[in-house]
């Protein structure tokens, strides 16, 4: 069984854990240390047992709040199950018909011819203006 050294509130502790659980223990210790550090900053030096108790209670309070929020979210999700089921069971909507206008053949050729004439006229006007 591996032993991990953790620091909580500026104090080091050797704690044993199951093989492979070291990272979880260290993560939990960091959370407890964050709460203990708040206590130490606010109160100063606190007896070890009291510091650990208060830090644990602070974490428990946060956890209780998160559990309440989770329960509320689960209740909201449960209330939406009928709506989700109705959407899943509903038949697919009829596809919309979209009509795209098509230019008749020859229109692009006619437009190209008009553009060429307009350019020729513009060139002619520029030549007359320059002379």
C-alpha positions as CSV (number, residue, x, y, z in Angstrom):
1,X,0.0,0.0,0.0
2,X,1.7,3.2,-1.1
3,X,2.1,6.2,1.2
4,X,1.7,9.7,0.0
5,X,2.9,12.8,1.7
6,X,0.3,15.6,1.6
7,X,0.3,19.1,3.0
8,X,-2.7,20.6,4.6
9,X,-2.7,24.1,6.2
10,X,1.1,24.1,6.1
11,X,1.4,20.8,7.9
12,X,2.6,17.6,6.3
13,X,1.0,14.2,6.7
14,X,1.9,10.7,5.5
15,X,-1.3,8.9,4.3
16,X,-1.6,5.4,2.9
17,X,-3.9,4.6,0.0
18,X,-4.7,1.9,-2.5
19,X,-2.4,1.3,-5.4
20,X,-3.4,3.7,-8.2
21,X,-5.4,6.0,-6.0
22,X,-2.5,8.4,-5.3
23,X,-3.7,11.1,-7.7
24,X,-7.2,11.1,-6.2
25,X,-5.7,11.4,-2.7
26,X,-3.5,14.3,-3.8
27,X,-6.5,16.0,-5.5
28,X,-8.6,15.6,-2.3
29,X,-5.7,16.9,-0.2
30,X,-5.4,20.0,-2.4
31,X,-9.1,20.8,-1.9
32,X,-8.8,20.3,1.9
33,X,-5.6,22.4,1.9
34,X,-7.3,25.3,0.1
35,X,-10.0,25.4,2.8
36,X,-7.4,25.0,5.6
37,X,-5.4,27.9,4.1
38,X,-8.4,30.2,4.2
39,X,-8.8,29.3,7.9
40,X,-5.1,29.9,8.6
41,X,-5.2,33.2,6.8
42,X,-8.3,34.3,8.7
43,X,-7.6,32.9,12.2
44,X,-3.9,32.3,12.3
45,X,-2.4,29.2,13.9
46,X,-5.2,26.7,14.7
47,X,-4.8,23.3,16.5
48,X,-4.4,20.6,13.9
49,X,-7.6,18.7,14.8
50,X,-9.7,21.9,14.7
51,X,-8.2,23.0,11.4
52,X,-9.0,19.7,9.8
53,X,-12.5,19.6,11.2
54,X,-13.3,23.1,10.1
55,X,-11.8,22.6,6.7
56,X,-13.7,19.4,6.3
57,X,-16.9,21.1,7.3
58,X,-16.3,23.9,4.8
59,X,-15.8,21.3,2.0
60,X,-18.9,19.4,3.2
61,X,-20.9,22.6,3.0
62,X,-19.7,23.3,-0.6
63,X,-20.5,19.7,-1.5
64,X,-24.0,19.9,-0.1
65,X,-24.6,23.0,-2.2
66,X,-23.4,21.3,-5.3
67,X,-25.5,18.2,-4.6
68,X,-28.6,20.5,-4.3
69,X,-27.8,22.1,-7.6
70,X,-27.3,18.7,-9.2
71,X,-30.6,17.5,-7.8
72,X,-32.4,20.6,-9.2
73,X,-30.8,20.0,-12.6
74,X,-31.8,16.3,-12.6
75,X,-35.4,17.3,-11.6
76,X,-35.5,19.8,-14.5
77,X,-34.2,17.2,-16.9
78,X,-36.7,14.6,-15.7
79,X,-39.5,17.2,-16.3
80,X,-38.3,17.5,-19.9
81,X,-38.3,13.8,-20.7
82,X,-41.9,13.9,-22.0
83,X,-41.0,16.7,-24.3
84,X,-37.9,15.0,-25.6
85,X,-39.8,11.7,-26.1
86,X,-42.5,13.6,-28.1
87,X,-39.8,15.2,-30.3
88,X,-38.2,11.8,-30.9
89,X,-41.6,10.1,-31.7
90,X,-42.9,12.9,-33.9
91,X,-42.8,12.2,-37.6
92,X,-40.2,14.0,-39.7
93,X,-41.5,17.2,-41.2
94,X,-42.4,17.3,-44.9
95,X,-39.4,18.6,-46.9
96,X,-39.9,22.1,-48.2
97,X,-40.0,22.7,-51.9
98,X,-37.5,25.3,-52.9
99,X,-37.7,26.7,-56.5
100,X,-34.6,28.2,-57.9
101,X,-35.1,30.5,-60.9
102,X,-33.3,29.5,-64.0
103,X,-32.2,31.9,-66.7
104,X,-33.4,30.9,-70.2
105,X,-30.8,29.8,-72.6
106,X,-29.2,32.6,-74.6
107,X,-29.6,35.3,-71.9
108,X,-26.0,35.1,-70.8
109,X,-24.8,35.3,-74.4
110,X,-27.1,38.4,-74.9
111,X,-25.8,40.0,-71.8
112,X,-22.2,39.4,-72.8
113,X,-22.9,40.9,-76.3
114,X,-24.5,44.0,-74.6
115,X,-21.5,44.4,-72.3
116,X,-19.2,44.2,-75.3
117,X,-21.2,46.9,-77.2
118,X,-21.1,49.1,-74.1
119,X,-17.4,48.8,-73.8
120,X,-17.0,49.6,-77.5
121,X,-19.1,52.7,-77.1
122,X,-17.2,53.8,-74.0
123,X,-13.9,53.4,-75.9
124,X,-15.3,55.4,-78.8
125,X,-16.4,58.2,-76.4
126,X,-13.0,58.3,-74.7
127,X,-11.3,58.6,-78.1
128,X,-13.5,61.5,-79.1
129,X,-13.0,63.2,-75.8
130,X,-9.2,62.8,-76.0
131,X,-9.1,64.4,-79.5
